[in-house]
Amino acid sequence: FIAENYGWQWAFILTGIVGFVWLGLWFLFYEVPQKQKRLSQAELEYITSDQVEIVEVEDTGKVSWLKLLSFRQTWAFAIGKLLTDPVWWFYLFWLPDFLMKQYKLTATEIIWPCALVYVIGSVGSIGGGWLPLRLINSGWPAYKARKTSMLLYAFAVLPVLFSQYLGSINMWWAVLVIGCAVSAHQAWSANIFTTVSDMFPKKATASVTGIGGMFGALGGILLTLVVQKNMFVYYTKLGKIEIGYFIMFCICGASYLVAWFIMHLLVPRMKKVEL
């Protein structure tokens, strides 16, 4: 709506302003529970009631990236991000183009299909931790519960392979399937981050998470430059862009299972890194 009526520049400007407003509210209202003046003593005790008291003083010294890169656990997380983060960037940047070229929609007509995809995706983002938590509460080890959940989420992505076929029946079937794949990605993403705290002590979790984020961003750059840009240009010239998108949906569908098996090979059992 904003881009259509006020120009694409204002779409970025206004969303940026909203971000700064949110940042101001964050600084104004956010605080750790122990320092939050708005909490009553009873509320604070309830929030901290499930925390295990730490008797020993934890070593908070810095750990170098080179040292962290010597552990298989670091590479398991980094490769998991490398192979799956680019899928999210594909959905984020190329979904509007797919809808416009595959179904001849205009810039304003893609608003509702795109919105529905990300609304469905938010279900996985919010609820992705429910399954592993349920398994943990039933007695499963945390790492096993997360890996099992991630495997199920990886399988949940596979129907995206049929999105174009289903879309030939009705566009909304394609939107629904892609939305479910986005939701499964968000559930996967929520769980892959928690594997870092399962495998590493507290002093290393931020660095390992940063390494994984870097690999995920590099994967997105490489997939965009090497695969999507060249491949889409090639098939557009042939007048068969749908083939390019089919290849991309195949990559999207397979990436999570490939990532899961590599992670499993690198870290088949839970073993906390000692630093």
CYANA upper distance limits for C-alpha pairs under 8 A (distance plus 0.5 A):
  1 PHE  CA      5 ASN  CA      6.61
  1 PHE  CA    108 THR  CA      7.59
  2 ILE  CA      6 TYR  CA      5.99
  2 ILE  CA      7 GLY  CA      7.24
  2 ILE  CA      8 TRP  CA      7.73
  2 ILE  CA     10 TRP  CA      7.28
  2 ILE  CA     11 ALA  CA      6.02
  3 ALA  CA      7 GLY  CA      4.85
  3 ALA  CA      8 TRP  CA      4.68
  3 ALA  CA      9 GLN  CA      7.75
  3 ALA  CA     10 TRP  CA      7.14
  3 ALA  CA     11 ALA  CA      5.91
  4 GLU  CA      8 TRP  CA      7.77
  4 GLU  CA    107 ALA  CA      8.39
  4 GLU  CA    108 THR  CA      7.72
  6 TYR  CA     10 TRP  CA      6.76
  6 TYR  CA     11 ALA  CA      8.39
  7 GLY  CA     11 ALA  CA      7.55
  8 TRP  CA     12 PHE  CA      7.41
  9 GLN  CA     13 ILE  CA      6.81
 10 TRP  CA     14 LEU  CA      6.30
 11 ALA  CA     15 THR  CA      6.77
 12 PHE  CA     16 GLY  CA      6.49
 13 ILE  CA     17 ILE  CA      6.74
 14 LEU  CA     18 VAL  CA      6.83
 15 THR  CA     19 GLY  CA      6.83
 16 GLY  CA     20 PHE  CA      6.96
 17 ILE  CA     21 VAL  CA      6.78
 18 VAL  CA     22 TRP  CA      6.68
 19 GLY  CA     23 LEU  CA      6.64
 20 PHE  CA     24 GLY  CA      6.71
 21 VAL  CA     25 LEU  CA      6.86
 22 TRP  CA     26 TRP  CA      6.57
 23 LEU  CA     27 PHE  CA      6.81
 24 GLY  CA     28 LEU  CA      6.64
 25 LEU  CA     29 PHE  CA      6.45
 25 LEU  CA     30 TYR  CA      8.33
 26 TRP  CA     30 TYR  CA      5.76
 30 TYR  CA     36 GLN  CA      8.34
 31 GLU  CA     35 LYS  CA      6.70
 31 GLU  CA     36 GLN  CA      5.90
 32 VAL  CA     36 GLN  CA      6.54
 33 PRO  CA     39 LEU  CA      7.84
 33 PRO  CA     44 LEU  CA      6.99
 33 PRO  CA     47 ILE  CA      8.33
 34 GLN  CA     44 LEU  CA      7.62
 39 LEU  CA     43 GLU  CA      6.47
 39 LEU  CA     44 LEU  CA      6.77
 40 SER  CA     44 LEU  CA      6.77
 41 GLN  CA     45 GLU  CA      6.66
 42 ALA  CA     46 TYR  CA      6.74
 43 GLU  CA     47 ILE  CA      6.74
 44 LEU  CA     48 THR  CA      6.74
 45 GLU  CA     49 SER  CA      6.20
 59 ASP  CA    203 LYS  CA      7.93
 60 THR  CA    202 LYS  CA      8.45
 60 THR  CA    203 LYS  CA      5.90
 61 GLY  CA    203 LYS  CA      7.46
 62 LYS  CA    203 LYS  CA      7.52
 62 LYS  CA    204 ALA  CA      8.27
 63 VAL  CA     67 LYS  CA      7.40
 63 VAL  CA     68 LEU  CA      7.73
 63 VAL  CA    203 LYS  CA      8.08
 63 VAL  CA    204 ALA  CA      7.04
 63 VAL  CA    275 LEU  CA      8.50
 64 SER  CA     68 LEU  CA      6.96
 65 TRP  CA     69 LEU  CA      6.52
 65 TRP  CA    207 SER  CA      7.69
 66 LEU  CA     70 SER  CA      7.14
 67 LYS  CA     71 PHE  CA      7.99
 68 LEU  CA     74 THR  CA      6.90
 68 LEU  CA    208 VAL  CA      7.70
 69 LEU  CA     74 THR  CA      6.52
 69 LEU  CA     75 TRP  CA      7.39
 70 SER  CA     74 THR  CA      8.22
 71 PHE  CA     75 TRP  CA      7.38
 71 PHE  CA    273 VAL  CA      8.44
 72 ARG  CA     76 ALA  CA      6.61
 72 ARG  CA    266 LEU  CA      6.32
 72 ARG  CA    267 VAL  CA      7.30
 73 GLN  CA     77 PHE  CA      6.94
 73 GLN  CA    199 MET  CA      7.31
 73 GLN  CA    266 LEU  CA      7.44
 73 GLN  CA    267 VAL  CA      6.71
 73 GLN  CA    273 VAL  CA      8.35
 74 THR  CA     78 ALA  CA      6.61
 74 THR  CA    208 VAL  CA      6.82
 74 THR  CA    212 GLY  CA      8.38
 75 TRP  CA     79 ILE  CA      6.30
 75 TRP  CA    266 LEU  CA      8.23
 76 ALA  CA     80 GLY  CA      6.61
 76 ALA  CA    262 ILE  CA      7.51
 76 ALA  CA    263 MET  CA      5.11
 76 ALA  CA    264 HIS  CA      8.37
 76 ALA  CA    266 LEU  CA      6.40
 76 ALA  CA    267 VAL  CA      7.37
 77 PHE  CA     81 LYS  CA      6.80
 77 PHE  CA    192 ILE  CA      7.66
 77 PHE  CA    195 THR  CA      8.20
 77 PHE  CA    196 VAL  CA      7.70
 77 PHE  CA    212 GLY  CA      6.56
 77 PHE  CA    263 MET  CA      7.59
 78 ALA  CA     82 LEU  CA      6.52
 78 ALA  CA    211 ILE  CA      7.01
 78 ALA  CA    212 GLY  CA      4.62
 78 ALA  CA    213 GLY  CA      8.01
 78 ALA  CA    215 PHE  CA      6.32
 78 ALA  CA    216 GLY  CA      7.81
 79 ILE  CA     83 LEU  CA      6.63
 79 ILE  CA    212 GLY  CA      8.02
 79 ILE  CA    215 PHE  CA      7.72
 79 ILE  CA    259 ALA  CA      7.29
 79 ILE  CA    262 ILE  CA      8.25
 79 ILE  CA    263 MET  CA      7.98
 80 GLY  CA     84 THR  CA      6.77
 80 GLY  CA    192 ILE  CA      8.19
 80 GLY  CA    212 GLY  CA      8.49
 80 GLY  CA    256 TYR  CA      8.40
 80 GLY  CA    259 ALA  CA      5.48
 80 GLY  CA    260 TRP  CA      7.46
 80 GLY  CA    262 ILE  CA      8.28
 80 GLY  CA    263 MET  CA      7.15
 81 LYS  CA     85 ASP  CA      5.89
 81 LYS  CA    212 GLY  CA      6.28
 81 LYS  CA    213 GLY  CA      7.34
 81 LYS  CA    215 PHE  CA      6.85
 81 LYS  CA    216 GLY  CA      5.17
 82 LEU  CA     86 PRO  CA      7.67
 82 LEU  CA    212 GLY  CA      7.90
 82 LEU  CA    215 PHE  CA      5.48
 82 LEU  CA    216 GLY  CA      4.68
 82 LEU  CA    217 ALA  CA      7.90
 82 LEU  CA    218 LEU  CA      7.60
 82 LEU  CA    219 GLY  CA      5.46
 82 LEU  CA    220 GLY  CA      8.28
 83 LEU  CA     87 VAL  CA      8.29
 83 LEU  CA    216 GLY  CA      7.67
 83 LEU  CA    219 GLY  CA      7.13
 83 LEU  CA    255 SER  CA      6.34
 83 LEU  CA    256 TYR  CA      7.70
 83 LEU  CA    258 VAL  CA      8.49
 83 LEU  CA    259 ALA  CA      6.60
 84 THR  CA     88 TRP  CA      7.68
 84 THR  CA    185 HIS  CA      8.43
 84 THR  CA    216 GLY  CA      7.80
 84 THR  CA    252 CYS  CA      8.45
 84 THR  CA    255 SER  CA      6.49
 84 THR  CA    256 TYR  CA      6.60
 84 THR  CA    259 ALA  CA      7.78
 85 ASP  CA     89 TRP  CA      7.20
 85 ASP  CA    216 GLY  CA      5.55
 85 ASP  CA    217 ALA  CA      7.62
 85 ASP  CA    219 GLY  CA      7.53
 85 ASP  CA    220 GLY  CA      7.07
 86 PRO  CA     90 PHE  CA      6.63
 86 PRO  CA    216 GLY  CA      7.17
 86 PRO  CA    217 ALA  CA      7.83
 86 PRO  CA    219 GLY  CA      6.14
 86 PRO  CA    220 GLY  CA      4.56
 86 PRO  CA    221 ILE  CA      8.29
 86 PRO  CA    223 LEU  CA      7.16
 87 VAL  CA     91 TYR  CA      6.90
 87 VAL  CA    220 GLY  CA      8.17
 87 VAL  CA    252 CYS  CA      6.15
 87 VAL  CA    255 SER  CA      8.47
 88 TRP  CA     92 LEU  CA      6.60
 88 TRP  CA    182 VAL  CA      7.82
 88 TRP  CA    185 HIS  CA      7.81
 89 TRP  CA     93 PHE  CA      6.48
 89 TRP  CA     94 TRP  CA      8.47
 89 TRP  CA    220 GLY  CA      6.89
 90 PHE  CA     94 TRP  CA      5.91
 90 PHE  CA     95 LEU  CA      7.71
 90 PHE  CA    220 GLY  CA      8.48
 90 PHE  CA    224 THR  CA      8.43
 91 TYR  CA     95 LEU  CA      5.63
 91 TYR  CA    182 VAL  CA      8.13
 93 PHE  CA     97 ASP  CA      8.42
 94 TRP  CA     98 PHE  CA      6.61
 95 LEU  CA     99 LEU  CA      6.74
 95 LEU  CA    114 CYS  CA      7.85
 96 PRO  CA    100 MET  CA      6.66
 96 PRO  CA    110 ILE  CA      6.95
 96 PRO  CA    114 CYS  CA      7.53
 97 ASP  CA    101 LYS  CA      6.56
 98 PHE  CA    102 GLN  CA      6.15
 98 PHE  CA    103 TYR  CA      8.43
 98 PHE  CA    245 TYR  CA      7.97
 99 LEU  CA    103 TYR  CA      6.01
 99 LEU  CA    104 LYS  CA      7.50
 99 LEU  CA    105 LEU  CA      6.84
 99 LEU  CA    110 ILE  CA      7.22
100 MET  CA    104 LYS  CA      5.23
100 MET  CA    105 LEU  CA      4.94
100 MET  CA    106 THR  CA      6.70
100 MET  CA    107 ALA  CA      7.99
100 MET  CA    110 ILE  CA      7.72
101 LYS  CA    105 LEU  CA      7.78
101 LYS  CA    241 ILE  CA      8.42
102 GLN  CA    242 GLU  CA      7.40
103 TYR  CA    171 MET  CA      7.83
105 LEU  CA    109 GLU  CA      6.08
105 LEU  CA    110 ILE  CA      6.72
106 THR  CA    110 ILE  CA      6.99
107 ALA  CA    111 ILE  CA      7.88
109 GLU  CA    113 PRO  CA      8.47
110 ILE  CA    114 CYS  CA      6.54
111 ILE  CA    115 ALA  CA      6.52
112 TRP  CA    116 LEU  CA      6.53
113 PRO  CA    117 VAL  CA      6.84
113 PRO  CA    172 TRP  CA      8.03
113 PRO  CA    175 VAL  CA      6.76
114 CYS  CA    118 TYR  CA      7.00
114 CYS  CA    175 VAL  CA      8.38
115 ALA  CA    119 VAL  CA      6.62
116 LEU  CA    120 ILE  CA      6.65
116 LEU  CA    175 VAL  CA      8.04
116 LEU  CA    176 LEU  CA      8.40
116 LEU  CA    179 GLY  CA      7.62
117 VAL  CA    121 GLY  CA      6.63
117 VAL  CA    175 VAL  CA      6.81
117 VAL  CA    176 LEU  CA      7.39
117 VAL  CA    178 ILE  CA      7.16
117 VAL  CA    179 GLY  CA      4.58
117 VAL  CA    180 CYS  CA      8.19
117 VAL  CA    182 VAL  CA      7.72
118 TYR  CA    122 SER  CA      6.64
118 TYR  CA    179 GLY  CA      7.08
118 TYR  CA    182 VAL  CA      7.85
118 TYR  CA    183 SER  CA      8.47
119 VAL  CA    123 VAL  CA      7.55
119 VAL  CA    179 GLY  CA      8.35
120 ILE  CA    124 GLY  CA      7.95
120 ILE  CA    179 GLY  CA      5.86
120 ILE  CA    180 CYS  CA      6.92
120 ILE  CA    182 VAL  CA      8.00
120 ILE  CA    183 SER  CA      6.47
121 GLY  CA    125 SER  CA      6.99
121 GLY  CA    179 GLY  CA      6.30
121 GLY  CA    180 CYS  CA      7.15
121 GLY  CA    181 ALA  CA      8.23
121 GLY  CA    182 VAL  CA      5.44
121 GLY  CA    183 SER  CA      4.14
121 GLY  CA    184 ALA  CA      7.90
121 GLY  CA    185 HIS  CA      8.42
121 GLY  CA    186 GLN  CA      7.08
122 SER  CA    126 ILE  CA      6.55
122 SER  CA    183 SER  CA      6.84
122 SER  CA    186 GLN  CA      7.91
123 VAL  CA    127 GLY  CA      6.20
123 VAL  CA    128 GLY  CA      8.15
123 VAL  CA    183 SER  CA      6.60
124 GLY  CA    128 GLY  CA      5.35
124 GLY  CA    182 VAL  CA      8.33
124 GLY  CA    183 SER  CA      4.76
124 GLY  CA    184 ALA  CA      6.25
124 GLY  CA    185 HIS  CA      7.89
124 GLY  CA    186 GLN  CA      5.70
124 GLY  CA    187 ALA  CA      5.06
125 SER  CA    183 SER  CA      7.11
125 SER  CA    186 GLN  CA      5.11
125 SER  CA    187 ALA  CA      5.79
125 SER  CA    189 SER  CA      8.46
125 SER  CA    190 ALA  CA      7.14
126 ILE  CA    187 ALA  CA      8.22
127 GLY  CA    187 ALA  CA      7.52
128 GLY  CA    184 ALA  CA      8.39
128 GLY  CA    186 GLN  CA      7.55
128 GLY  CA    187 ALA  CA      4.41
128 GLY  CA    188 TRP  CA      7.56
128 GLY  CA    190 ALA  CA      6.83
128 GLY  CA    191 ASN  CA      7.68
129 GLY  CA    133 LEU  CA      6.63
129 GLY  CA    187 ALA  CA      7.50
129 GLY  CA    190 ALA  CA      7.36
129 GLY  CA    191 ASN  CA      7.22
130 TRP  CA    134 ARG  CA      6.63
131 LEU  CA    135 LEU  CA      6.79
131 LEU  CA    149 SER  CA      6.97
132 PRO  CA    136 ILE  CA      6.54
132 PRO  CA    142 ALA  CA      8.05
132 PRO  CA    145 ALA  CA      5.47
132 PRO  CA    146 ARG  CA      5.80
132 PRO  CA    148 THR  CA      8.36
132 PRO  CA    149 SER  CA      6.39
133 LEU  CA    137 ASN  CA      6.56
133 LEU  CA    145 ALA  CA      8.17
134 ARG  CA    138 SER  CA      6.75
135 LEU  CA    139 GLY  CA      7.10
135 LEU  CA    140 TRP  CA      6.03
135 LEU  CA    145 ALA  CA      6.21
136 ILE  CA    140 TRP  CA      5.13
136 ILE  CA    141 PRO  CA      6.62
136 ILE  CA    142 ALA  CA      6.23
136 ILE  CA    145 ALA  CA      6.66
140 TRP  CA    144 LYS  CA      7.24
140 TRP  CA    145 ALA  CA      6.46
141 PRO  CA    145 ALA  CA      6.63
142 ALA  CA    146 ARG  CA      6.75
142 ALA  CA    198 ASP  CA      7.98
143 TYR  CA    147 LYS  CA      6.68
143 TYR  CA    195 THR  CA      7.30
143 TYR  CA    198 ASP  CA      6.95
143 TYR  CA    270 MET  CA      6.59
144 LYS  CA    148 THR  CA      6.51
144 LYS  CA    270 MET  CA      8.14
145 ALA  CA    149 SER  CA      6.64
146 ARG  CA    150 MET  CA      6.55
146 ARG  CA    191 ASN  CA      6.75
146 ARG  CA    192 ILE  CA      8.38
146 ARG  CA    195 THR  CA      7.82
147 LYS  CA    151 LEU  CA      6.66
148 THR  CA    152 LEU  CA      6.93
149 SER  CA    153 TYR  CA      6.72
149 SER  CA    188 TRP  CA      8.50
150 MET  CA    154 ALA  CA      6.54
150 MET  CA    187 ALA  CA      8.32
150 MET  CA    188 TRP  CA      5.97
150 MET  CA    191 ASN  CA      7.36
150 MET  CA    192 ILE  CA      8.15
150 MET  CA    260 TRP  CA      7.98
151 LEU  CA    155 PHE  CA      6.91
151 LEU  CA    257 LEU  CA      7.60
151 LEU  CA    260 TRP  CA      7.15
152 LEU  CA    156 ALA  CA      6.71
153 TYR  CA    157 VAL  CA      7.10
153 TYR  CA    184 ALA  CA      5.81
153 TYR  CA    185 HIS  CA      7.81
153 TYR  CA    187 ALA  CA      7.35
153 TYR  CA    188 TRP  CA      6.51
154 ALA  CA    158 LEU  CA      7.79
154 ALA  CA    184 ALA  CA      7.69
154 ALA  CA    185 HIS  CA      8.36
154 ALA  CA    188 TRP  CA      7.82
154 ALA  CA    256 TYR  CA      5.50
154 ALA  CA    257 LEU  CA      6.00
154 ALA  CA    260 TRP  CA      8.21
155 PHE  CA    256 TYR  CA      8.46
155 PHE  CA    257 LEU  CA      7.65
156 ALA  CA    180 CYS  CA      8.25
156 ALA  CA    181 ALA  CA      7.32
156 ALA  CA    184 ALA  CA      6.64
157 VAL  CA    180 CYS  CA      7.75
157 VAL  CA    181 ALA  CA      5.10
157 VAL  CA    182 VAL  CA      8.34
157 VAL  CA    184 ALA  CA      6.49
157 VAL  CA    185 HIS  CA      7.82
157 VAL  CA    252 CYS  CA      8.37
157 VAL  CA    253 GLY  CA      6.09
157 VAL  CA    256 TYR  CA      8.30
158 LEU  CA    181 ALA  CA      8.10
158 LEU  CA    253 GLY  CA      5.24
158 LEU  CA    254 ALA  CA      7.58
159 PRO  CA    163 SER  CA      7.52
159 PRO  CA    177 VAL  CA      7.08
159 PRO  CA    181 ALA  CA      7.99
159 PRO  CA    253 GLY  CA      7.93
160 VAL  CA    177 VAL  CA      6.27
160 VAL  CA    178 ILE  CA      6.26
160 VAL  CA    181 ALA  CA      6.68
160 VAL  CA    249 PHE  CA      6.85
160 VAL  CA    250 CYS  CA      8.34
160 VAL  CA    252 CYS  CA      8.18
160 VAL  CA    253 GLY  CA      6.62
161 LEU  CA    246 PHE  CA      7.99
161 LEU  CA    249 PHE  CA      6.05
161 LEU  CA    250 CYS  CA      6.09
161 LEU  CA    253 GLY  CA      6.59
162 PHE  CA    166 LEU  CA      6.60
163 SER  CA    167 GLY  CA      6.33
163 SER  CA    173 TRP  CA      7.76
163 SER  CA    174 ALA  CA      5.05
163 SER  CA    175 VAL  CA      8.21
163 SER  CA    177 VAL  CA      6.48
163 SER  CA    178 ILE  CA      7.21
164 GLN  CA    168 SER  CA      6.71
164 GLN  CA    174 ALA  CA      6.72
164 GLN  CA    246 PHE  CA      7.82
165 TYR  CA    169 ILE  CA      7.65
165 TYR  CA    174 ALA  CA      8.41
166 LEU  CA    170 ASN  CA      7.07
166 LEU  CA    171 MET  CA      8.01
166 LEU  CA    173 TRP  CA      6.14
166 LEU  CA    174 ALA  CA      6.15
167 GLY  CA    171 MET  CA      4.85
167 GLY  CA    172 TRP  CA      7.23
167 GLY  CA    173 TRP  CA      5.99
167 GLY  CA    174 ALA  CA      4.93
167 GLY  CA    175 VAL  CA      8.22
169 ILE  CA    173 TRP  CA      8.06
170 ASN  CA    174 ALA  CA      7.75
171 MET  CA    175 VAL  CA      6.95
172 TRP  CA    176 LEU  CA      6.51
173 TRP  CA    177 VAL  CA      6.70
174 ALA  CA    178 ILE  CA      6.57
175 VAL  CA    179 GLY  CA      6.45
176 LEU  CA    180 CYS  CA      6.74
177 VAL  CA    181 ALA  CA      6.80
178 ILE  CA    182 VAL  CA      6.67
179 GLY  CA    183 SER  CA      6.64
180 CYS  CA    184 ALA  CA      6.65
181 ALA  CA    185 HIS  CA      6.67
182 VAL  CA    186 GLN  CA      6.80
183 SER  CA    187 ALA  CA      6.81
184 ALA  CA    188 TRP  CA      6.59
185 HIS  CA    189 SER  CA      6.49
186 GLN  CA    190 ALA  CA      6.61
187 ALA  CA    191 ASN  CA      6.97
188 TRP  CA    192 ILE  CA      6.60
189 SER  CA    193 PHE  CA      6.94
190 ALA  CA    194 THR  CA      7.47
191 ASN  CA    195 THR  CA      7.14
192 ILE  CA    196 VAL  CA      7.87
193 PHE  CA    197 SER  CA      8.23
193 PHE  CA    209 THR  CA      7.66
194 THR  CA    198 ASP  CA      7.01
195 THR  CA    199 MET  CA      6.66
196 VAL  CA    200 PHE  CA      6.36
196 VAL  CA    205 THR  CA      6.47
196 VAL  CA    208 VAL  CA      7.52
196 VAL  CA    209 THR  CA      7.44
197 SER  CA    201 PRO  CA      7.17
197 SER  CA    202 LYS  CA      7.32
197 SER  CA    205 THR  CA      6.39
198 ASP  CA    270 MET  CA      8.39
198 ASP  CA    272 LYS  CA      7.44
199 MET  CA    270 MET  CA      7.49
199 MET  CA    271 LYS  CA      6.85
199 MET  CA    272 LYS  CA      5.04
199 MET  CA    273 VAL  CA      6.45
200 PHE  CA    204 ALA  CA      6.62
200 PHE  CA    205 THR  CA      6.55
200 PHE  CA    272 LYS  CA      6.23
200 PHE  CA    273 VAL  CA      5.74
200 PHE  CA    274 GLU  CA      8.05
201 PRO  CA    205 THR  CA      7.08
201 PRO  CA    272 LYS  CA      7.99
201 PRO  CA    273 VAL  CA      7.49
201 PRO  CA    274 GLU  CA      7.92
201 PRO  CA    275 LEU  CA      8.23
202 LYS  CA    206 ALA  CA      8.43
204 ALA  CA    208 VAL  CA      6.68
205 THR  CA    209 THR  CA      6.47
206 ALA  CA    210 GLY  CA      6.62
207 SER  CA    211 ILE  CA      6.73
208 VAL  CA    212 GLY  CA      6.73
209 THR  CA    213 GLY  CA      6.62
210 GLY  CA    214 MET  CA      6.65
211 ILE  CA    215 PHE  CA      6.85
212 GLY  CA    216 GLY  CA      6.62
213 GLY  CA    217 ALA  CA      6.70
214 MET  CA    218 LEU  CA      6.69
215 PHE  CA    219 GLY  CA      6.60
216 GLY  CA    220 GLY  CA      6.83
217 ALA  CA    221 ILE  CA      6.80
218 LEU  CA    222 LEU  CA      6.63
219 GLY  CA    223 LEU  CA      6.52
220 GLY  CA    224 THR  CA      6.59
221 ILE  CA    225 LEU  CA      6.62
222 LEU  CA    226 VAL  CA      6.09
222 LEU  CA    227 VAL  CA      7.95
223 LEU  CA    227 VAL  CA      5.60
223 LEU  CA    228 GLN  CA      6.67
224 THR  CA    228 GLN  CA      5.35
224 THR  CA    229 LYS  CA      6.23
225 LEU  CA    229 LYS  CA      5.81
225 LEU  CA    230 ASN  CA      7.48
226 VAL  CA    230 ASN  CA      6.67
226 VAL  CA    231 MET  CA      8.39
227 VAL  CA    231 MET  CA      6.03
227 VAL  CA    232 PHE  CA      8.45
228 GLN  CA    232 PHE  CA      6.06
228 GLN  CA    248 MET  CA      8.23
229 LYS  CA    233 VAL  CA      6.61
230 ASN  CA    234 TYR  CA      6.60
231 MET  CA    235 TYR  CA      6.74
231 MET  CA    244 GLY  CA      6.76
232 PHE  CA    236 THR  CA      6.34
232 PHE  CA    241 ILE  CA      6.89
232 PHE  CA    244 GLY  CA      6.21
232 PHE  CA    245 TYR  CA      8.33
233 VAL  CA    237 LYS  CA      6.77
234 TYR  CA    238 LEU  CA      7.09
235 TYR  CA    239 GLY  CA      6.60
235 TYR  CA    240 LYS  CA      5.60
235 TYR  CA    241 ILE  CA      5.32
235 TYR  CA    242 GLU  CA      8.43
235 TYR  CA    243 ILE  CA      7.53
235 TYR  CA    244 GLY  CA      6.56
236 THR  CA    240 LYS  CA      6.38
236 THR  CA    241 ILE  CA      5.44
240 LYS  CA    244 GLY  CA      7.86
241 ILE  CA    245 TYR  CA      6.98
242 GLU  CA    246 PHE  CA      6.62
243 ILE  CA    247 ILE  CA      6.79
244 GLY  CA    248 MET  CA      6.87
245 TYR  CA    249 PHE  CA      6.62
246 PHE  CA    250 CYS  CA      6.75
247 ILE  CA    251 ILE  CA      6.84
248 MET  CA    252 CYS  CA      6.62
249 PHE  CA    253 GLY  CA      6.53
250 CYS  CA    254 ALA  CA      6.70
251 ILE  CA    255 SER  CA      6.40
252 CYS  CA    256 TYR  CA      8.19
254 ALA  CA    258 VAL  CA      6.81
255 SER  CA    259 ALA  CA      6.53
256 TYR  CA    260 TRP  CA      6.49
257 LEU  CA    261 PHE  CA      6.70
258 VAL  CA    262 ILE  CA      6.76
259 ALA  CA    263 MET  CA      6.62
260 TRP  CA    264 HIS  CA      6.57
261 PHE  CA    265 LEU  CA      6.61
262 ILE  CA    266 LEU  CA      6.72
263 MET  CA    267 VAL  CA      6.46
263 MET  CA    268 PRO  CA      8.07
264 HIS  CA    268 PRO  CA      5.15
264 HIS  CA    269 ARG  CA      8.44
267 VAL  CA    271 LYS  CA      8.35
